[in-house]
């Protein structure tokens, strides 16, 4: 609460200074952008309230997400679900009122899990009797499989990469079990995800460097309230052999890790049919509202259409897709005619390749398009808290004068640093300012890349508040520029 009060008082006091700067910038740019002053602040407040009434009363986003999750379901790049999702996206954008909708082709990786994985471990109990304990596991995305009959390997517990380096002579021919704990002390859960997730992304090659035959990791998640394993992409270093890699559910993983930590010899059996097939065609699905003043200047808003295969991809990133579509629907419902062309992009292949985001940026650069801003939602459909921006600090300071308008709707911070994987290429190749919606992330990694990421775990009110705040930010940037 103190933080909210501080932001509100600070930005009200500074509004006069920033609005003067905004007017000066507008006058020098020749774009005839309106200035943000007391009168416009009042008008915008009224517009915000009307848009909130529409979005919070509408069932459009929630029902669209239900349709995506229940009638399309999992939609990993290259799978039949991917093509069903593209058809869903075209239909949804047309229904939302896009002036035009089209598909942008790109080639994507095609990885298949195959049949359900099998895994268990064996050890001798206190009486010397062999015990066999089943493991709930998922192969990591892009992982190679095992031989058809599976592999049985002695297991070795490695707590971190530093320990791997120290014990490198002990791992040859073994199953490395990484004890990559999701650190609960980090206030930002994304920091814990980045730290723990490095073992998912880089663990196989780091272990293979010293002759390991396979790896397993603790699932990259914060909660041990269930045993769902969490998949996610892994990347192989071409300098080392590709070895099978899997994530273990937390309850199973903690038992296994505890046993290994006690010093007992443990063997692990693992079988996976995972395989990589040749690249295949996919598409970004794009819908557009044509600008009335600057039709050749683009504001992009989007999420990624693909998901991992164990579940419905509700929060990752079905919510981001319907957030973005709802921006278009809400602006259209308000009768708002955007000054810039607003594009909603449902990106292909964020999860295991980023081919859609790279293709969108490459084509924009090749066509010399002017992309003035891009916004992404890829952090779940939970209660919105802030927006993170990657742009010049002077411009960030200037737009912070808008913040008091957002506070009643749940967003209390415009922070430095943010964006999204799919719009990152726009920023890197064109210098486009970017931002990302930051909801409350407390529960996100309980569901992320796991079989419980389903429609039933999305709250309508929280989903709608995310859509609303994104629509309000797009409205403000379209009206006042950056």
C-alpha positions in Angstrom: 0.0 0.0 0.0 2.8 2.4 0.9 4.3 1.8 -2.6 1.1 2.7 -4.3 0.6 5.9 -2.3 4.2 6.9 -3.0 3.9 6.4 -6.8 0.6 8.3 -6.9 1.9 11.3 -5.0 5.2 11.4 -6.9 3.7 11.3 -10.3 0.9 13.8 -9.6 3.6 16.2 -8.4 5.7 15.6 -11.4 2.9 15.6 -13.9 3.4 19.3 -14.8 7.1 18.8 -15.5 6.6 15.7 -17.6 3.6 17.1 -19.6 5.8 20.0 -20.5 8.5 17.7 -21.7 5.9 15.7 -23.7 4.6 18.8 -25.4 8.1 19.9 -26.3 8.9 16.5 -27.7 5.6 16.4 -29.7 6.2 19.8 -31.1 9.7 19.0 -32.3 8.7 15.6 -33.8 6.1 17.1 -36.2 3.8 14.3 -35.4 1.1 16.6 -33.9 0.6 14.3 -31.0 -1.7 15.7 -28.3 -0.2 16.6 -24.9 -1.1 15.0 -21.7 -2.5 17.8 -19.4 -5.2 18.2 -16.8 -8.0 18.3 -19.3 -6.8 15.3 -21.2 -6.2 13.5 -17.9 -9.9 13.9 -17.0 -11.0 12.8 -20.5 -8.8 9.7 -20.3 -10.1 8.9 -16.9 -13.6 8.8 -18.3 -12.5 6.7 -21.2 -10.7 4.2 -18.8 -13.9 3.8 -16.8 -16.0 3.1 -19.9 -13.5 0.6 -21.2 -13.4 -1.1 -17.8 -17.2 -1.4 -17.8 -17.0 -3.1 -21.2 -14.1 -5.4 -20.6 -15.1 -6.5 -17.1 -18.7 -7.1 -18.2 -17.7 -9.1 -21.3 -17.4 -12.9 -21.5 -15.5 -12.7 -24.8 -11.9 -13.3 -23.6 -12.9 -16.0 -21.1 -15.0 -17.9 -23.5 -12.4 -17.6 -26.3 -9.8 -19.1 -23.9 -12.3 -21.9 -23.0 -12.6 -22.7 -26.8 -8.8 -22.7 -27.3 -8.1 -24.9 -24.3 -11.0 -27.4 -24.6 -11.4 -27.6 -28.4 -7.8 -27.2 -29.5 -5.8 -28.1 -26.4 -2.1 -28.7 -26.6 -0.5 -27.1 -29.6 3.3 -27.7 -29.7 5.0 -26.5 -32.9 4.6 -29.1 -35.7 1.8 -30.9 -34.1 -1.8 -31.2 -35.4 -2.9 -29.0 -32.5 -0.7 -26.2 -33.9 -2.7 -26.1 -37.1 -6.0 -26.2 -35.2 -4.8 -23.3 -33.1 -4.0 -21.2 -36.2 -7.5 -21.7 -37.4 -8.8 -20.8 -34.0 -6.7 -17.6 -34.1 -8.0 -16.5 -37.5 -11.6 -17.0 -36.4 -11.1 -15.2 -33.1 -9.4 -12.2 -34.6 -12.2 -11.8 -37.2 -14.8 -12.1 -34.5 -13.0 -9.4 -32.5 -13.4 -7.0 -35.5 -10.0 -6.9 -37.1 -9.9 -4.9 -40.3 -7.9 -7.7 -41.9 -6.4 -11.0 -40.8 -3.6 -13.0 -42.4 -1.0 -15.8 -41.8 2.7 -15.1 -41.9 4.6 -18.3 -42.7 7.6 -19.5 -40.9 9.5 -22.8 -40.5 9.4 -24.3 -37.1 11.1 -27.3 -35.3 9.1 -30.4 -35.1 9.8 -32.4 -31.9 7.6 -35.3 -30.8 7.5 -36.9 -27.3 6.2 -40.2 -28.5 4.7 -42.6 -26.1 4.5 -41.8 -22.4 7.9 -42.0 -20.7 8.7 -44.7 -18.2 11.1 -44.3 -15.2 11.8 -45.9 -11.9 14.7 -46.3 -9.5 16.0 -49.2 -7.5 18.0 -49.4 -4.3 18.6 -51.7 -1.4 16.7 -51.0 1.8 18.1 -51.5 5.4 17.5 -55.2 5.2 19.3 -55.5 1.8 16.0 -56.1 -0.1 15.8 -54.4 -3.5 13.1 -51.7 -3.7 11.7 -50.4 -7.0 10.1 -46.9 -7.0 8.2 -45.4 -9.9 9.1 -41.9 -11.1 6.6 -39.4 -12.7 8.8 -37.8 -15.4 8.5 -35.8 -18.7 11.2 -35.6 -21.3 12.5 -32.1 -21.7 11.6 -30.4 -25.0 13.9 -31.2 -27.9 15.5 -34.0 -25.9 16.7 -37.1 -27.7 15.1 -40.4 -26.6 16.7 -43.5 -25.3 17.1 -46.8 -27.0 13.8 -48.7 -27.5 14.2 -50.9 -24.4 15.3 -48.0 -22.3 18.5 -47.4 -20.3 19.5 -48.4 -16.7 22.2 -46.3 -15.2 23.9 -45.7 -11.8 22.7 -42.3 -10.5 24.9 -39.5 -9.1 23.5 -36.4 -7.3 25.0 -33.1 -8.4 23.8 -30.0 -6.6 25.0 -27.3 -9.1 27.4 -26.7 -12.0 30.2 -25.8 -9.6 29.9 -29.3 -8.0 29.7 -30.8 -11.5 33.1 -29.3 -12.3 34.6 -30.5 -9.1 33.3 -34.1 -9.6 33.6 -34.3 -13.4 35.7 -37.5 -13.2 32.8 -39.3 -11.4 29.9 -38.7 -13.9 31.0 -40.8 -16.9 28.4 -43.3 -17.9 26.0 -42.2 -15.2 22.6 -40.6 -14.8 23.3 -37.1 -13.4 20.5 -36.0 -11.1 20.6 -32.2 -10.7 19.3 -30.8 -7.4 18.3 -27.5 -9.0 16.2 -26.0 -6.2 13.8 -23.2 -7.1 15.0 -20.6 -4.6 12.0 -19.4 -2.4 14.0 -16.5 -1.0 13.9 -14.5 -4.3 11.1 -12.0 -4.2 10.9 -12.1 -8.0 9.9 -15.6 -8.9 11.2 -15.0 -12.4 14.7 -14.8 -10.9 14.3 -18.2 -9.4 13.0 -19.6 -12.7 16.0 -18.2 -14.5 18.5 -19.7 -11.9 16.8 -23.1 -11.7 15.9 -23.2 -15.4 19.5 -23.0 -16.4 19.8 -26.7 -15.5 17.0 -27.6 -17.8 18.4 -25.5 -20.7 22.1 -26.3 -20.3 22.3 -29.3 -18.0 22.4 -32.0 -20.6 25.4 -30.6 -22.5 27.2 -29.6 -19.3 26.9 -33.2 -18.1 27.6 -34.7 -21.4 30.9 -32.7 -21.5 32.2 -35.1 -18.9 30.7 -38.3 -20.3 27.3 -38.5 -18.5 24.8 -40.8 -20.3 21.6 -39.0 -19.3 20.3 -36.4 -16.8 17.2 -35.8 -14.7 16.3 -32.5 -13.1 13.9 -31.4 -10.3 11.0 -29.8 -12.2 11.5 -26.0 -12.5 8.6 -25.0 -10.2 8.1 -23.3 -6.9 5.5 -25.7 -5.4 5.7 -29.2 -4.0 2.0 -29.5 -3.4 1.6 -31.8 -6.4 3.8 -34.3 -8.3 3.3 -33.0 -11.8 6.6 -32.9 -13.8 7.3 -29.7 -15.7 8.8 -29.9 -19.2 10.4 -27.1 -21.1 13.0 -26.7 -23.8 16.6 -27.9 -23.5 19.4 -26.8 -25.8 22.3 -29.0 -26.9 25.8 -27.7 -27.5 26.9 -29.3 -30.7 30.4 -29.8 -29.3 29.1 -32.6 -27.0 26.9 -35.7 -27.4 23.2 -35.3 -27.2 22.0 -37.3 -24.1 18.4 -38.0 -22.9 17.0 -35.4 -20.4 13.9 -35.5 -18.3 12.2 -33.5 -15.5 10.9 -35.3 -12.4 7.8 -34.3 -10.4 8.8 -32.6 -7.1 7.5 -35.2 -4.7 9.2 -38.0 -6.5 12.3 -35.9 -7.1 12.7 -35.0 -3.5 12.5 -38.6 -2.4 15.1 -39.6 -5.0 17.4 -36.7 -4.1 17.1 -37.5 -0.4 18.0 -41.1 -1.0 21.0 -40.1 -3.1 22.1 -37.5 -0.5 22.1 -40.2 2.1 24.8 -42.0 0.1 22.8 -45.1 -0.9 23.7 -46.6 -4.3 20.7 -46.0 -6.7 20.1 -47.1 -10.3 17.6 -45.4 -12.6 15.7 -46.9 -15.5 14.4 -44.5 -18.1 12.7 -45.0 -21.5 11.7 -42.2 -23.9 10.6 -42.3 -27.5 11.3 -38.5 -28.0 12.7 -37.6 -31.4 13.3 -34.5 -33.6 11.8 -34.5 -37.1 12.5 -32.2 -40.0 11.3 -28.6 -39.7 7.7 -27.9 -40.8 5.6 -24.9 -41.9 3.7 -22.9 -39.3 2.3 -19.4 -39.1 2.1 -16.3 -37.1 -1.6 -15.3 -37.0 -2.0 -11.5 -37.4 -5.0 -9.2 -37.1 -4.9 -5.5 -37.7 -6.8 -2.3 -37.0 -5.6 0.2 -39.6 -4.4 3.5 -38.3 -6.3 6.7 -39.1 -3.4 9.1 -38.9 -0.2 7.0 -39.1 -1.3 3.8 -41.0 2.3 2.9 -41.7 3.4 3.1 -38.1 2.8 0.0 -36.1 2.0 -0.9 -32.5 2.2 -4.6 -31.9 0.5 -6.5 -29.1 0.7 -10.3 -28.8 1.3 -13.6 -27.1 2.4 -16.9 -28.3 0.0 -19.5 -29.7 2.1 -22.6 -29.2 2.2 -24.6 -25.9 3.9 -27.6 -24.5 2.2 -30.9 -25.0 1.2 -32.2 -21.6 -1.7 -29.8 -21.0 -3.9 -27.1 -22.5 -1.4 -24.2 -22.3 -4.0 -22.1 -20.5 -1.7 -19.6 -18.7 1.2 -20.3 -21.0 0.2 -18.7 -23.2 -3.5 -19.0 -24.0 -4.1 -16.1 -21.7 -1.6 -13.9 -23.5 -3.3 -14.7 -26.8 -6.8 -13.8 -25.5 -5.5 -10.7 -23.7 -4.2 -9.4 -27.0 -7.3 -10.3 -29.0 -9.4 -8.6 -26.3 -7.3 -5.3 -26.8 -8.5 -5.2 -30.4 -12.1 -6.2 -29.5 -12.4 -3.6 -26.7 -11.0 -0.7 -28.8 -13.4 -1.6 -31.5 -16.3 -1.9 -29.1 -15.5 1.6 -27.8 -15.7 3.0 -31.3 -12.0 4.1 -30.9 -10.2 4.8 -34.2 -6.5 4.2 -33.6 -4.0 6.8 -34.9 -1.4 4.1 -35.5 -2.0 0.7 -37.0 -2.5 -1.8 -34.2 -1.4 -5.3 -34.9 -2.4 -8.3 -32.8 0.2 -11.1 -33.4 -0.3 -14.7 -32.2 3.3 -15.8 -32.4 4.3 -19.3 -33.5 6.9 -21.5 -31.8 8.0 -19.4 -28.8 8.5 -22.5 -26.6 11.2 -24.3 -28.5 12.6 -22.1 -31.1 11.3 -18.5 -31.2 10.9 -18.8 -35.0 7.6 -16.8 -35.1 9.1 -13.8 -33.3 12.2 -13.9 -35.4 10.2 -14.1 -38.6 8.0 -11.2 -37.7 11.0 -8.9 -36.9 12.9 -10.1 -40.0 10.0 -9.3 -42.3 9.4 -6.0 -40.6 13.1 -5.0 -41.1 13.1 -6.2 -44.8 10.0 -4.1 -45.5 11.5 -1.1 -43.6 8.4 -1.0 -41.4 8.2 1.6 -38.7 7.4 -0.2 -35.4 6.9 2.4 -32.7 6.0 0.1 -29.8 5.4 -3.6 -28.9 3.6 -5.1 -25.9 3.6 -8.8 -24.9 1.7 -10.9 -22.4 3.5 -14.2 -21.6 3.4 -14.4 -17.8 0.0 -15.9 -17.2 -3.5 -14.6 -16.7 -3.1 -13.7 -13.0 -3.9 -10.3 -11.4 -1.9 -7.5 -13.2 0.6 -5.6 -11.1 2.9 -3.7 -13.4 4.3 -3.2 -16.8 8.0 -3.6 -17.5 9.5 -1.3 -20.3 12.6 -1.5 -22.3 13.0 2.0 -23.8 15.0 5.2 -23.3 14.8 6.3 -19.6 13.6 9.8 -20.6 10.6 8.3 -22.4 9.9 6.0 -19.5 9.9 9.0 -17.1 7.6 10.9 -19.4 4.9 8.1 -19.6 5.1 7.5 -15.8 2.8 10.5 -15.5 0.0 8.2 -16.7 0.4 5.9 -13.8 -2.3 7.4 -11.5 -4.9 6.5 -14.2 -3.9 2.8 -14.0 -3.8 2.4 -10.2 -7.5 1.9 -9.7 -7.3 -1.0 -12.2 -4.5 -2.8 -10.3 -1.3 -1.6 -12.1 0.8 0.4 -9.7 4.2 0.4 -11.4 5.8 1.2 -14.7 9.3 -0.3 -14.1 12.5 -0.3 -16.0 13.2 -3.5 -17.9 10.7 -5.8 -19.5 9.2 -7.0 -22.8 8.9 -10.6 -24.0 10.6 -13.3 -26.0 8.6 -12.8 -29.1 8.9 -9.0 -29.3 12.6 -9.1 -28.3 13.7 -9.5 -31.9 11.9 -6.2 -32.8 13.8 -4.4 -30.1 17.1 -5.9 -31.1 16.8 -5.5 -34.9 14.7 -2.3 -35.1 15.2 -0.6 -31.8 11.5 -0.8 -31.1 10.5 0.1 -27.5 8.9 -2.9 -25.9 7.0 -3.8 -22.7 5.6 -6.8 -21.0 2.6 -7.2 -18.7 3.7 -8.4 -15.3 0.9 -10.1 -13.3 1.3 -11.5 -9.8 3.6 -14.4 -10.4 3.2 -16.2 -7.1 1.3 -19.2 -8.7 2.5 -19.1 -12.3 5.4 -21.6 -11.9 3.1 -24.1 -10.1 1.4 -24.6 -13.5 4.1 -23.6 -16.0 4.8 -26.3 -18.6 2.9 -28.9 -16.6 -0.3 -31.0 -17.1 -2.2 -28.8 -14.7 -2.0 -25.7 -16.9 -5.6 -26.0 -17.8 -8.6 -23.6 -18.3 -10.0 -24.4 -14.9 -7.0 -22.8 -13.3 -7.7 -19.4 -14.9 -9.8 -16.9 -13.0 -12.1 -14.8 -15.2 -11.7 -11.6 -13.2 -8.0 -11.8 -13.2 -7.9 -12.6 -16.9 -10.1 -9.6 -17.7 -8.1 -7.2 -15.6 -5.0 -8.2 -17.6 -6.8 -7.5 -20.9 -8.1 -4.2 -19.6 -4.8 -2.9 -18.5 -3.2 -3.9 -21.8 -5.9 -2.2 -23.8 -5.5 1.0 -21.6 -1.8 1.1 -22.2 -2.2 0.6 -26.0 -4.8 3.4 -26.0 -2.4 5.8 -24.2 0.6 5.0 -26.4 -1.5 5.3 -29.5 -2.9 8.6 -28.4 0.2 10.3 -27.0 3.1 8.4 -28.6 6.4 7.7 -26.9 
